[in-house]
């Protein structure tokens, strides 16, 4: 898996959002299983997210919540990059599951996103930029509904590499997360424990970043405690190597990943 330094792909910025809600069994997370055969993470169970688009850095977008400089400090990037990451998080969440973290004012949020179904499809097809959509509908990005959570970088050795910032957000009241996207084969809400148990039974494939977030969030009992958390965000760059002819990835806390289930990591990573 070794490559010459000048042949190692530069990671592309990406944003992933862990949607949470308070359910009868406790804290629940929204997960989607990507369509098999996709170029990246096909068939894997993941959180909504994707790569940052150039249009996500649109400086004209109206913003509610912590200033861009605060996000830049938390993620260790410059303000322009921080704004693009947050905008990508809001855009990807809307595209992939119909949850829109935006409102008509700085203290309101859209209650029903079904009216934007056609725009959502155009966004996914890149026929419309997120900035154009928000401006036309007079919507404000509610960055205050997001919290920074983690930073994972795809290992060296992968052809597709991402520098992914993870966020957490509570699904706004009245909105429903769905699977009406071309990228999802199935969607579901699970407690972290239930999602890990499903993986243990071989019913899903969890890559290291997803598994790690599930393990971390299993320590929380409600959304309020998740939003109140202030995790230290250090970039995690897993290491790919071969053990007895089997490809393995090393990352912080990996012992539980390899000991807990009979289905260790195999195939392209999603960091």
Rosetta blueprint (number, residue, H / E / L):
1 X L
2 X L
3 X L
4 X L
5 X H
6 X H
7 X H
8 X L
9 X L
10 X L
11 X L
12 X E
13 X E
14 X E
15 X E
16 X E
17 X E
18 X E
19 X E
20 X E
21 X E
22 X E
23 X E
24 X L
25 X L
26 X E
27 X E
28 X E
29 X E
30 X E
31 X E
32 X E
33 X E
34 X E
35 X L
36 X L
37 X L
38 X L
39 X L
40 X L
41 X L
42 X L
43 X L
44 X L
45 X E
46 X E
47 X L
48 X E
49 X E
50 X E
51 X E
52 X L
53 X L
54 X H
55 X H
56 X H
57 X H
58 X L
59 X L
60 X L
61 X L
62 X L
63 X E
64 X E
65 X L
66 X L
67 X L
68 X H
69 X H
70 X H
71 X H
72 X H
73 X H
74 X H
75 X H
76 X L
77 X L
78 X L
79 X H
80 X H
81 X H
82 X H
83 X H
84 X H
85 X H
86 X H
87 X H
88 X H
89 X H
90 X H
91 X H
92 X H
93 X H
94 X H
95 X H
96 X H
97 X H
98 X L
99 X L
100 X L
101 X L
102 X E
103 X E
104 X L
105 X L
106 X L
107 X L
108 X L
109 X L
110 X L
111 X L
112 X L
113 X L
114 X H
115 X H
116 X H
117 X H
118 X H
119 X H
120 X H
121 X H
122 X H
123 X H
124 X H
125 X L
126 X L
127 X L
128 X L
129 X L
130 X H
131 X H
132 X H
133 X H
134 X H
135 X H
136 X H
137 X L
138 X L
139 X L
140 X E
141 X E
142 X E
143 X H
144 X H
145 X H
146 X E
147 X E
148 X E
149 X E
150 X E
151 X E
152 X E
153 X E
154 X L
155 X L
156 X L
157 X L
158 X L
159 X L
160 X L
161 X L
162 X E
163 X E
164 X E
165 X E
166 X E
167 X E
168 X E
169 X E
170 X E
171 X L
172 X L
173 X L
174 X L
175 X L
176 X L
177 X L
178 X L
179 X L
180 X L
181 X L
182 X L
183 X L
184 X E
185 X E
186 X E
187 X E
188 X E
189 X E
190 X E
191 X L
192 X H
193 X H
194 X H
195 X H
196 X H
197 X H
198 X H
199 X H
200 X H
201 X L
202 X L
203 X L
204 X L
205 X L
206 X L
207 X L
208 X H
209 X H
210 X H
211 X H
212 X H
213 X H
214 X H
215 X H
216 X H
217 X H
218 X L
219 X L
220 X L
221 X L
222 X L
223 X H
224 X H
225 X H
226 X H
227 X H
228 X H
229 X L
230 X L
231 X L
232 X L
233 X L
234 X L
235 X L
236 X E
237 X E
238 X L
239 X E
240 X E
241 X E
242 X E
243 X E
244 X L
245 X L
246 X E
247 X E
248 X E
249 X E
250 X E
251 X L
252 X L
253 X L
254 X H
255 X H
256 X H
257 X H
258 X H
259 X H
260 X H
261 X L
262 X L
263 X L
264 X L
265 X L
266 X L
267 X L
268 X L
269 X L
270 X L
271 X L
